[in-house]
Amino acid sequence: MFTLIRYASQDLLYQPGRTLLTVTGLAVIVFAYLILVGLSGAMADYGRHADVSQKLIIIQANVADLRHGFVDDDALQAALDLPEEIVQHISPLGVRTMRVNEYVLSLFSADVADWEVVYELNLVAGHWPTAAREAAVSEGAARAAGWQLGDTLRIFGADFKVTAVIRAANVIAYSSVWLDRSETEQLLGSRRDRQIVFIQLAPGSDAEAVRRLLEADERLDGRYHVYFQDNLGQRYADTLRDIRRVTRVVNGIILLTIVFSAYNGTSLTLAERGRETAILRALGFAPAFLYYFLLLRAIMLSAIAYGLGLGVAAIFLTIYQANAPLLLLGLPLSLQLTVNDILWGAALILALAAAGAWFSSRRLVWRNVADILRE
Amino acid sequence: MFSLIRLGLHDLVRRWQTALPMSLVVAVSLMAYLTLQGYQAGLATGYGQVAQPWLIVQQSNMLGEFSDSRVAATAVNDLFALGVSQAIPQIHAVAGSSVQDAVVLRGVDLGQYQQIEPFTLVAGRALQEGDPPRLALVGYRLAQAKGVAPGETVSLRGRDFTVVGLFRVGSYADNEAWIALTDAQTLLGWENEVSLFVIPDEGILHEGVEIAGGLVVARKGAAAEILARQWQPLFNLLSVCALALGVAAALTLTNLLWRLAWMRRRNLAILRAVGFGQPALTVYLLAQAGCITAVGLLLAFSGVAGLTSALSINNTGQYLPWILNGDVLSNILALSLLITFFGAAVPAWQLSRLNLALLLREE
């Protein structure tokens, strides 16, 4: 084995320029592959929430976009009638897509008192709205639009002063503006501004039992669904499903280039060194030795390329994400490579390179020595 | 010149088992670029703002041409009081129970809708005044996605609407189902509300003007342009990957051609010795690079055709079309030429640096 590794290393170093060209070509493919892995991983992970077990949501059934739904008074009352000992907070939430200048953001409206405890908003700067016509903006929205504390936002024909910059635990609120419910009720009318009802259960409550209890309530009457909070992120993630699928298919196709490149590299090596190969065999080297030598050579080239591609991809992603996450349709995507991605990628690429080398060398190595020497 | 091209291609055909995988490497990079360019063109064509002689009056801060805006139908009186000559109501909403089966819905005033959005009838007939309820005029993209034709039904919020015709506008509207305004109000439970009013741009109201009741005037089509811009960060990132693959293809092609030329170095040296100069050598390599890239380009087109027909991108009822237009074609040809030239240039330069006498002495 060590002899094989030594021979393969010496062979790669024999023509450093050519090796460098091959490695660079493969490394660039690895780079593109890893960026797309990071992207599709970010879309797959979108909306996953760490602590979801104690929060339920009520949303209208059969509504593709929950912003077009509405939770009526009966459904809200069903939640309010839950026993006090199992419920900590019940909070109606209004959700809208809003355009401010060139930015598309989410507008959430809920009682200010619920912002921290139910929606897990953290105050980054300023103070929570206490007076009329005050608003909070998320860090993502503030960064995108260049808003600062004290700025005035024109929303639904009224001027709101930014008094708070917040950070939301839930990614769906990354680019958002938050108003107190009383403001939107006044501007829009309460009928339009209750797309979701959040139910925060008391610690130790059996959330699944409460969920089933509510769904069975005749006031919901099949017109509403009760889900765990993570369903919200999943619904948003669903909008990215097709893009994720296309990305994965393209990435699968990209992997094929590794096979073709390894195939080409090995078959050219054999074509260039047909005579040397034959001489080695005439000297007593077994065909299997040469065969493993070529496989190892292809694997070593791919391993070096993978390391190089991985390094460049990691640097690129770090720089790319340094200021802000990728925003796709207003949703923040955190591009990152997990250890799992890296190990799977390495295994796949080395295996595909070996497959390419195997395809090209399987016939040539076993050719008749005399025939090769006569050519 | 032609003899060198023929020689180059002949050498390549002899090594077809090496040349074909190389074409596949080129095909993958061109395919990635072509896919991306086609979707960007689809976005620009479908959502790009065209010069619209119409303005819209909608709830402020909303993207009324897609959803969310709600305006009382009585607002039409305020508009007429301001001197506006025409105010055509519309409803824009999304129907469906999930992102996958979502349908973008437009409620239209049957007497006036054809003035606002000129369309070509692809099949059947248009909606007209006096039509019974529950009829729909369906955009051709939506019809393709749902597999419906005139005479068949399309389900909107659980109610069946009979398709009377298919239309084509050439914009995102081709994803929509148009129904009578009153049908839309009943279906959505909007009573006497609409999403917006379309008004002529006759100099009375201007973009950005606020109207009592939290309404604002916007340019028709502006919302689509803003939404299209939301895709840009993704396209920017994917462009980096597509161009990286282009670089990889060029490097791999360089490597291949150099090694093929190296194996034929003695023959090429003889050609140089009998009077064929450096340009002749370049032609020889360009013929090979061009052939590999051309095959790759053909494979890329086939691959993209298969990929885009098998996988559609649907974002809550808005299908992102893949379009091949002049810009896409010229961009993909430019990338192909770059790969070809880069692939041939480096080996040509390397070969020209080699000593002719030494090459001729080689066995």
Interface residues (C-beta under 8 A of the other chain):
Chain A: R18 L21 T22 T24 G25 L26 V28 I29 F31 A32 I35 L36 L39 A61 N62 V63 A64 D65 R67 H68 R96 T97 M98 R99 V100 E102 V104 L107 R154 I155 F156 G157 A158 L187 L188 R192 R235 D238 T239 R241 D242 I243 R245 V246 V249 V250 I253 I254 L256 T257 F260 S261 Y263 N264 G265 S267 L268 A271 E272 F316 Y320 L326 L327 L328 L329 G330
Chain B: R15 Q17 T18 P21 M22 L24 V25 V28 S29 M31 A32 T35 Q59 S60 N61 M62 L63 S67 D68 R70 A93 V94 A95 G96 S97 S98 V99 Q100 D101 A102 R157 G158 E210 G213 G214 L215 V216 A223 I226 L227 R229 Q230 W231 P233 L234 L237 V240 C241 A242 A244 L245 V247 A248 L251 T252 T254 N255 L256 W258 R259 L260 W262 M263 G303 L307 L311 S312 I313 N314 N315 T316 G317
